[in-house]
Amino acid sequence: MTAFASVYTLHVLAALVWVGGMFFAWMVLRPAIIAALEGPTRLKLWVEVFPRFFVWVWAAVVVLPVTGVGMVHLTYPSLEHAPRYVQVMMGLYVVMVALFLRIHSLQLPELKKAVQAQQWAEGAAVLGRIRRLVGINLLIGLAVVAIAAARPSL
């Protein structure tokens, strides 16, 4: 396996974990939780799910730029010579990380606090805000995947 193939494989796997995890949570887990569990139990479950998923998101947050920049350096003389789609994907990555950091650093602690205090209405409101940001991040992530898939051959 070439150096590029190894780096590319790690890059794709990291993107798959992050975007695929959001897709699973939004399209499969959330509807199942709504159908099967009452409000307080739902909130308690999400308090357990998010930290477990976020460990993997943190790994993707680290791996994606390292492998992305690695692919640029293995393919082009500099970032300035990289095609525009590469620069767009890098910009969208920054937006996705910013949204993730907002959820992880601000909203997840709010959710945990509300659940610990058994303030179910407040917890539901926070979870709604998290859901919207995850939905936005999922759409951005799917756009990045579509850009990568539609790119010309390297």
MDAnalysis code that builds the backbone (N, CA, C; Angstrom):
import MDAnalysis as mda
import numpy as np

u = mda.Universe.empty(462, n_residues=154, atom_resindex=np.repeat(np.arange(154), 3), trajectory=True)
u.add_TopologyAttr("name", ["N", "CA", "C"] * 154)
u.add_TopologyAttr("resid", np.arange(1, 155))
u.add_TopologyAttr("resname", ["MET", "THR", "ALA", "PHE", "ALA", "SER", "VAL", "TYR", "THR", "LEU", "HIS", "VAL", "LEU", "ALA", "ALA", "LEU", "VAL", "TRP", "VAL", "GLY", "GLY", "MET", "PHE", "PHE", "ALA", "TRP", "MET", "VAL", "LEU", "ARG", "PRO", "ALA", "ILE", "ILE", "ALA", "ALA", "LEU", "GLU", "GLY", "PRO", "THR", "ARG", "LEU", "LYS", "LEU", "TRP", "VAL", "GLU", "VAL", "PHE", "PRO", "ARG", "PHE", "PHE", "VAL", "TRP", "VAL", "TRP", "ALA", "ALA", "VAL", "VAL", "VAL", "LEU", "PRO", "VAL", "THR", "GLY", "VAL", "GLY", "MET", "VAL", "HIS", "LEU", "THR", "TYR", "PRO", "SER", "LEU", "GLU", "HIS", "ALA", "PRO", "ARG", "TYR", "VAL", "GLN", "VAL", "MET", "MET", "GLY", "LEU", "TYR", "VAL", "VAL", "MET", "VAL", "ALA", "LEU", "PHE", "LEU", "ARG", "ILE", "HIS", "SER", "LEU", "GLN", "LEU", "PRO", "GLU", "LEU", "LYS", "LYS", "ALA", "VAL", "GLN", "ALA", "GLN", "GLN", "TRP", "ALA", "GLU", "GLY", "ALA", "ALA", "VAL", "LEU", "GLY", "ARG", "ILE", "ARG", "ARG", "LEU", "VAL", "GLY", "ILE", "ASN", "LEU", "LEU", "ILE", "GLY", "LEU", "ALA", "VAL", "VAL", "ALA", "ILE", "ALA", "ALA", "ALA", "ARG", "PRO", "SER", "LEU"])
u.atoms.positions = np.array([
    [0.850, -1.168, 0.000],
    [0.000, 0.000, 0.000],
    [0.899, 1.235, 0.000],
    [0.603, 2.174, -0.873],
    [1.402, 3.394, -0.954],
    [1.131, 4.292, 0.247],
    [1.998, 5.265, 0.449],
    [1.797, 6.230, 1.538],
    [0.480, 6.964, 1.341],
    [0.205, 7.356, 0.096],
    [-1.044, 8.079, -0.167],
    [-2.243, 7.201, 0.154],
    [-2.209, 5.943, -0.251],
    [-3.339, 5.046, -0.003],
    [-3.586, 4.864, 1.490],
    [-2.527, 4.754, 2.264],
    [-2.665, 4.611, 3.718],
    [-3.293, 5.852, 4.340],
    [-2.803, 7.011, 3.954],
    [-3.312, 8.273, 4.490],
    [-4.769, 8.472, 4.054],
    [-5.035, 8.180, 2.792],
    [-6.388, 8.330, 2.255],
    [-7.365, 7.404, 2.987],
    [-6.954, 6.182, 3.256],
    [-7.803, 5.225, 3.960],
    [-8.142, 5.724, 5.357],
    [-7.152, 6.200, 6.088],
    [-7.410, 6.753, 7.422],
    [-8.353, 7.949, 7.342],
    [-8.170, 8.783, 6.335],
    [-9.005, 9.970, 6.148],
    [-10.462, 9.570, 5.926],
    [-10.670, 8.627, 5.026],
    [-12.031, 8.180, 4.718],
    [-12.671, 7.518, 5.935],
    [-11.912, 6.705, 6.665],
    [-12.457, 6.051, 7.848],
    [-12.861, 7.068, 8.921],
    [-12.045, 8.091, 9.117],
    [-12.380, 9.130, 10.103],
    [-13.654, 9.868, 9.700],
    [-13.765, 10.201, 8.423],
    [-14.978, 10.882, 7.945],
    [-16.195, 9.972, 8.082],
    [-16.006, 8.700, 7.786],
    [-17.095, 7.733, 7.895],
    [-17.592, 7.622, 9.333],
    [-16.677, 7.563, 10.278],
    [-17.063, 7.470, 11.693],
    [-17.874, 8.694, 12.099],
    [-17.389, 9.888, 11.765],
    [-18.050, 11.118, 12.199],
    [-19.389, 11.302, 11.491],
    [-19.369, 11.329, 10.178],
    [-20.599, 11.589, 9.422],
    [-21.564, 10.411, 9.553],
    [-21.039, 9.200, 9.479],
    [-21.899, 8.034, 9.638],
    [-22.529, 7.957, 11.017],
    [-21.772, 8.342, 12.028],
    [-22.315, 8.363, 13.386],
    [-23.444, 9.357, 13.526],
    [-23.274, 10.524, 12.935],
    [-24.353, 11.515, 12.981],
    [-25.574, 11.026, 12.218],
    [-25.352, 10.405, 11.055],
    [-26.464, 9.876, 10.269],
    [-27.218, 8.817, 11.071],
    [-26.484, 7.885, 11.689],
    [-27.112, 6.856, 12.506],
    [-27.912, 7.478, 13.649],
    [-27.309, 8.435, 14.356],
    [-27.994, 9.052, 15.492],
    [-29.261, 9.770, 15.060],
    [-29.182, 10.503, 13.950],
    [-30.308, 11.320, 13.490],
    [-31.419, 10.463, 12.876],
    [-31.046, 9.530, 12.015],
    [-32.019, 8.798, 11.201],
    [-32.499, 7.484, 11.827],
    [-31.711, 6.897, 12.733],
    [-32.061, 5.587, 13.276],
    [-32.266, 5.648, 14.790],
    [-31.251, 6.085, 15.515],
    [-31.310, 6.051, 16.978],
    [-32.382, 6.983, 17.542],
    [-32.407, 8.221, 17.092],
    [-33.368, 9.189, 17.617],
    [-34.808, 8.719, 17.444],
    [-35.227, 8.309, 16.228],
    [-36.616, 7.841, 16.093],
    [-36.920, 6.608, 16.956],
    [-35.945, 5.715, 17.099],
    [-36.162, 4.528, 17.927],
    [-36.310, 4.906, 19.395],
    [-35.496, 5.841, 19.844],
    [-35.582, 6.296, 21.239],
    [-36.934, 6.956, 21.498],
    [-37.386, 7.782, 20.570],
    [-38.682, 8.456, 20.725],
    [-39.803, 7.429, 20.805],
    [-39.727, 6.389, 19.982],
    [-40.777, 5.368, 19.969],
    [-40.754, 4.490, 21.217],
    [-39.581, 4.286, 21.791],
    [-39.463, 3.277, 22.850],
    [-39.389, 3.835, 24.267],
    [-38.976, 5.086, 24.425],
    [-38.691, 5.577, 25.780],
    [-39.468, 6.851, 26.103],
    [-39.764, 7.012, 27.391],
    [-40.392, 8.234, 27.882],
    [-39.349, 9.335, 28.001],
    [-39.795, 10.578, 28.080],
    [-38.933, 11.757, 28.096],
    [-37.726, 11.691, 29.008],
    [-37.914, 11.493, 30.324],
    [-36.743, 11.465, 31.211],
    [-35.744, 10.367, 30.855],
    [-36.246, 9.205, 30.498],
    [-35.354, 8.107, 30.138],
    [-34.612, 8.421, 28.849],
    [-35.297, 9.067, 27.902],
    [-34.647, 9.500, 26.656],
    [-33.469, 10.414, 26.957],
    [-33.723, 11.402, 27.802],
    [-32.669, 12.368, 28.131],
    [-31.492, 11.679, 28.810],
    [-31.789, 10.763, 29.721],
    [-30.718, 10.016, 30.407],
    [-29.900, 9.206, 29.401],
    [-30.580, 8.604, 28.435],
    [-29.870, 7.820, 27.425],
    [-28.942, 8.702, 26.598],
    [-29.423, 9.863, 26.159],
    [-28.573, 10.765, 25.363],
    [-27.370, 11.242, 26.167],
    [-27.547, 11.456, 27.469],
    [-26.413, 11.851, 28.319],
    [-25.351, 10.761, 28.324],
    [-25.753, 9.515, 28.157],
    [-24.805, 8.402, 28.078],
    [-24.249, 8.220, 26.660],
    [-25.059, 8.474, 25.656],
    [-24.652, 8.248, 24.263],
    [-23.639, 9.288, 23.790],
    [-23.919, 10.553, 24.032],
    [-23.067, 11.610, 23.488],
    [-21.593, 11.466, 23.876],
    [-21.254, 11.293, 25.150],
    [-19.820, 11.174, 25.479],
    [-19.141, 9.993, 24.789],
    [-19.853, 8.897, 24.639],
    [-19.262, 7.737, 23.962],
    [-19.002, 8.040, 22.485],
    [-19.955, 8.698, 21.840],
    [-19.770, 9.062, 20.432],
    [-18.699, 10.136, 20.288],
    [-18.671, 11.077, 21.211],
    [-17.734, 12.197, 21.099],
    [-16.278, 11.761, 21.213],
    [-15.997, 10.658, 21.883],
    [-14.629, 10.121, 21.886],
    [-14.197, 9.857, 20.444],
    [-15.089, 9.274, 19.654],
    [-14.790, 8.956, 18.259],
    [-14.754, 10.206, 17.395],
    [-15.600, 11.173, 17.720],
    [-15.558, 12.439, 16.974],
    [-14.230, 13.141, 17.233],
    [-13.765, 13.147, 18.482],
    [-12.462, 13.755, 18.777],
    [-11.358, 13.091, 17.966],
    [-11.417, 11.764, 17.846],
    [-10.421, 11.068, 17.033],
    [-10.500, 11.545, 15.587],
    [-11.711, 11.678, 15.061],
    [-11.879, 12.164, 13.687],
    [-11.400, 13.603, 13.547],
    [-11.667, 14.433, 14.555],
    [-11.243, 15.838, 14.522],
    [-9.723, 15.934, 14.415],
    [-9.007, 14.999, 15.010],
    [-7.543, 14.982, 14.938],
    [-7.066, 14.347, 13.635],
    [-7.637, 13.209, 13.284],
    [-7.164, 12.459, 12.114],
    [-7.446, 13.189, 10.803],
    [-8.605, 13.805, 10.665],
    [-8.982, 14.424, 9.383],
    [-8.011, 15.515, 8.916],
    [-7.649, 16.482, 9.744],
    [-6.716, 17.485, 9.225],
    [-5.309, 16.933, 9.002],
    [-4.877, 16.005, 9.855],
    [-3.539, 15.431, 9.681],
    [-3.472, 14.679, 8.352],
    [-4.471, 13.842, 8.098],
    [-4.458, 13.080, 6.851],
    [-4.785, 13.958, 5.650],
    [-5.651, 14.939, 5.843],
    [-5.988, 15.848, 4.737],
    [-4.784, 16.650, 4.282],
    [-4.085, 17.226, 5.240],
    [-2.871, 17.977, 4.898],
    [-1.814, 17.021, 4.343],
    [-1.745, 15.816, 4.902],
    [-0.811, 14.823, 4.371],
    [-1.077, 14.512, 2.915],
    [-2.355, 14.348, 2.546],
    [-2.691, 14.082, 1.148],
    [-2.342, 15.261, 0.252],
    [-2.559, 16.466, 0.753],
    [-2.198, 17.655, -0.032],
    [-0.694, 17.654, -0.290],
    [0.088, 17.404, 0.749],
    [1.550, 17.426, 0.590],
    [2.072, 16.270, -0.266],
    [1.357, 15.161, -0.265],
    [1.764, 14.035, -1.107],
    [1.360, 14.225, -2.577],
    [0.445, 15.153, -2.829],
    [-0.110, 15.306, -4.176],
    [0.269, 16.621, -4.848],
    [0.371, 17.692, -4.080],
    [0.589, 19.026, -4.645],
    [1.818, 19.668, -4.013],
    [2.433, 20.613, -4.714],
    [3.610, 21.269, -4.138],
    [3.274, 22.134, -2.919],
    [2.033, 22.630, -2.843],
    [1.612, 23.445, -1.703],
    [0.094, 23.514, -1.686],
    [-0.462, 24.043, -0.594],
    [-1.911, 24.185, -0.488],
    [-2.447, 25.105, -1.590],
    [-1.662, 26.106, -1.953],
    [-2.108, 27.036, -2.996],
    [-2.336, 26.323, -4.333],
    [-1.654, 25.213, -4.547],
    [-1.793, 24.463, -5.799],
    [-2.906, 23.410, -5.737],
    [-3.452, 23.206, -4.555],
    [-4.534, 22.234, -4.412],
    [-5.787, 22.780, -5.100],
    [-6.603, 21.913, -5.657],
    [-7.842, 22.364, -6.302],
    [-8.769, 23.060, -5.302],
    [-9.650, 23.880, -5.814],
    [-10.572, 24.653, -4.980],
    [-11.419, 23.728, -4.090],
    [-11.822, 22.560, -4.608],
    [-12.674, 21.682, -3.796],
    [-11.961, 21.248, -2.514],
    [-10.640, 21.103, -2.559],
    [-9.880, 20.733, -1.364],
    [-9.973, 21.873, -0.348],
    [-9.833, 23.086, -0.799],
    [-9.912, 24.234, 0.099],
    [-11.324, 24.398, 0.668],
    [-12.332, 24.117, -0.148],
    [-13.722, 24.180, 0.324],
    [-13.945, 23.127, 1.405],
    [-13.454, 21.918, 1.180],
    [-13.616, 20.861, 2.174],
    [-12.915, 21.234, 3.481],
    [-11.766, 21.859, 3.389],
    [-11.055, 22.286, 4.600],
    [-11.865, 23.349, 5.353],
    [-12.443, 24.267, 4.621],
    [-13.276, 25.298, 5.249],
    [-14.505, 24.710, 5.922],
    [-15.145, 23.764, 5.258],
    [-16.319, 23.123, 5.843],
    [-15.941, 22.297, 7.067],
    [-14.757, 21.703, 7.062],
    [-14.256, 20.989, 8.231],
    [-14.185, 21.947, 9.433],
    [-13.671, 23.138, 9.211],
    [-13.559, 24.114, 10.305],
    [-14.946, 24.446, 10.864],
    [-15.928, 24.620, 9.989],
    [-17.301, 24.897, 10.433],
    [-17.836, 23.716, 11.244],
    [-17.600, 22.492, 10.764],
    [-18.078, 21.313, 11.482],
    [-17.441, 21.196, 12.860],
    [-16.163, 21.478, 12.945],
    [-15.488, 21.415, 14.248],
    [-16.058, 22.474, 15.181],
    [-16.306, 23.672, 14.671],
    [-16.874, 24.734, 15.505],
    [-18.241, 24.318, 16.060],
    [-19.070, 23.720, 15.232],
    [-20.381, 23.263, 15.698],
    [-20.231, 22.139, 16.729],
    [-19.317, 21.217, 16.451],
    [-19.062, 20.132, 17.403],
    [-18.590, 20.692, 18.741],
    [-17.667, 21.642, 18.709],
    [-17.156, 22.224, 19.960],
    [-18.262, 22.924, 20.731],
    [-19.171, 23.563, 20.020],
    [-20.306, 24.215, 20.689],
    [-21.159, 23.177, 21.420],
    [-21.443, 22.077, 20.731],
    [-22.239, 21.016, 21.349],
    [-21.487, 20.420, 22.537],
    [-20.236, 20.052, 22.309],
    [-19.448, 19.358, 23.332],
    [-19.176, 20.233, 24.554],
    [-18.806, 21.469, 24.323],
    [-18.335, 22.323, 25.418],
    [-19.431, 23.135, 26.094],
    [-20.496, 23.438, 25.381],
    [-21.540, 24.288, 25.948],
    [-22.844, 23.541, 26.198],
    [-23.312, 22.833, 25.192],
    [-24.657, 22.254, 25.311],
    [-24.689, 20.919, 26.048],
    [-23.695, 20.071, 25.851],
    [-23.686, 18.807, 26.583],
    [-23.615, 19.035, 28.101],
    [-22.765, 19.932, 28.589],
    [-22.792, 20.198, 30.034],
    [-24.157, 20.717, 30.521],
    [-24.826, 21.539, 29.695],
    [-26.174, 22.016, 30.049],
    [-27.145, 20.848, 30.153],
    [-27.059, 19.926, 29.186],
    [-27.937, 18.759, 29.191],
    [-27.685, 17.906, 30.432],
    [-26.421, 17.651, 30.735],
    [-26.088, 16.849, 31.921],
    [-26.614, 17.504, 33.194],
    [-26.447, 18.819, 33.280],
    [-26.900, 19.552, 34.464],
    [-28.418, 19.454, 34.614],
    [-29.138, 19.631, 33.519],
    [-30.598, 19.554, 33.570],
    [-31.064, 18.152, 33.964],
    [-30.429, 17.127, 33.424],
    [-30.811, 15.752, 33.742],
    [-30.496, 15.440, 35.205],
    [-29.336, 15.857, 35.678],
    [-28.986, 15.607, 37.078],
    [-29.965, 16.296, 38.026],
    [-30.443, 17.481, 37.627],
    [-31.394, 18.227, 38.452],
    [-32.837, 17.790, 38.194],
    [-33.019, 16.844, 37.296],
    [-34.336, 16.352, 36.902],
    [-35.228, 17.480, 36.380],
    [-34.604, 18.418, 35.682],
    [-35.339, 19.499, 35.020],
    [-35.598, 19.048, 33.576],
    [-36.642, 18.243, 33.436],
    [-36.875, 17.553, 32.177],
    [-37.218, 18.499, 31.035],
    [-37.976, 19.538, 31.297],
    [-38.333, 20.486, 30.236],
    [-37.083, 21.220, 29.741],
    [-36.239, 21.639, 30.665],
    [-34.988, 22.299, 30.280],
    [-34.086, 21.338, 29.516],
    [-34.002, 20.114, 29.993],
    [-33.199, 19.105, 29.299],
    [-33.698, 18.864, 27.887],
    [-35.011, 18.792, 27.723],
    [-35.591, 18.587, 26.395],
    [-35.268, 19.774, 25.478],
    [-35.305, 20.978, 26.031],
    [-34.979, 22.162, 25.224],
    [-33.516, 22.127, 24.776],
    [-32.631, 21.762, 25.677],
    [-31.206, 21.666, 25.327],
    [-31.000, 20.572, 24.286],
    [-31.644, 19.439, 24.492],
    [-31.519, 18.351, 23.523],
    [-32.020, 18.783, 22.151],
    [-33.068, 19.581, 22.113],
    [-33.558, 20.112, 20.838],
    [-32.516, 20.975, 20.142],
    [-31.813, 21.792, 20.918],
    [-30.755, 22.636, 20.330],
    [-29.599, 21.771, 19.831],
    [-29.254, 20.748, 20.600],
    [-28.201, 19.822, 20.161],
    [-28.626, 19.142, 18.874],
    [-29.869, 18.683, 18.828],
    [-30.385, 17.986, 17.642],
    [-30.284, 18.868, 16.402],
    [-30.635, 20.141, 16.531],
    [-30.544, 21.060, 15.381],
    [-29.103, 21.215, 14.911],
    [-28.181, 21.388, 15.847],
    [-26.775, 21.541, 15.448],
    [-26.210, 20.266, 14.848],
    [-26.600, 19.115, 15.392],
    [-26.160, 17.849, 14.805],
    [-26.731, 17.720, 13.393],
    [-27.988, 18.122, 13.218],
    [-28.591, 18.088, 11.886],
    [-27.853, 18.971, 10.896],
    [-27.483, 20.166, 11.330],
    [-26.709, 21.072, 10.467],
    [-25.356, 20.452, 10.150],
    [-24.703, 19.914, 11.179],
    [-23.394, 19.297, 10.970],
    [-23.497, 18.084, 10.044],
    [-24.559, 17.326, 10.185],
    [-24.769, 16.182, 9.302],
    [-24.905, 16.648, 7.852],
    [-25.688, 17.690, 7.618],
    [-25.842, 18.201, 6.251],
    [-24.510, 18.689, 5.684],
    [-23.740, 19.391, 6.503],
    [-22.422, 19.856, 6.049],
    [-21.526, 18.651, 5.766],
    [-21.528, 17.673, 6.667],
    [-20.714, 16.476, 6.469],
    [-21.099, 15.727, 5.207],
    [-22.392, 15.602, 4.941],
    [-22.835, 14.945, 3.707],
    [-22.407, 15.748, 2.483],
    [-22.427, 17.069, 2.595],
    [-21.954, 17.905, 1.484],
    [-20.463, 17.678, 1.238],
    [-19.690, 17.590, 2.289],
    [-18.249, 17.328, 2.141],
    [-18.026, 15.976, 1.469],
    [-18.773, 14.970, 1.901],
    [-18.649, 13.642, 1.281],
    [-19.017, 13.718, -0.200],
    [-20.081, 14.443, -0.526],
    [-20.493, 14.585, -1.926],
    [-19.425, 15.307, -2.743],
    [-18.825, 16.334, -2.176],
    [-17.741, 17.057, -2.867],
    [-16.574, 16.112, -3.119],
    [-16.207, 15.354, -2.097],
    [-15.077, 14.419, -2.247],
    [-15.392, 13.346, -3.297],
    [-16.614, 12.850, -3.294],
    [-16.983, 11.801, -4.231],
    [-17.051, 12.318, -5.667],
    [-17.407, 13.591, -5.833],
    [-17.573, 14.159, -7.169],
    [-16.288, 14.760, -7.728],
    [-15.229, 14.788, -6.945],
    [-13.987, 15.421, -7.353],
    [-13.371, 14.680, -8.546],
    [-12.581, 15.400, -9.309],
    [-11.838, 14.714, -10.380],
    [-10.799, 13.781, -9.786],
    [-10.334, 12.832, -10.546],
    [-9.298, 11.902, -10.070],
    [-8.058, 12.670, -9.648],
    [-7.407, 12.170, -8.609],
    [-6.201, 12.864, -8.114],
    [-5.016, 12.590, -9.011],
])
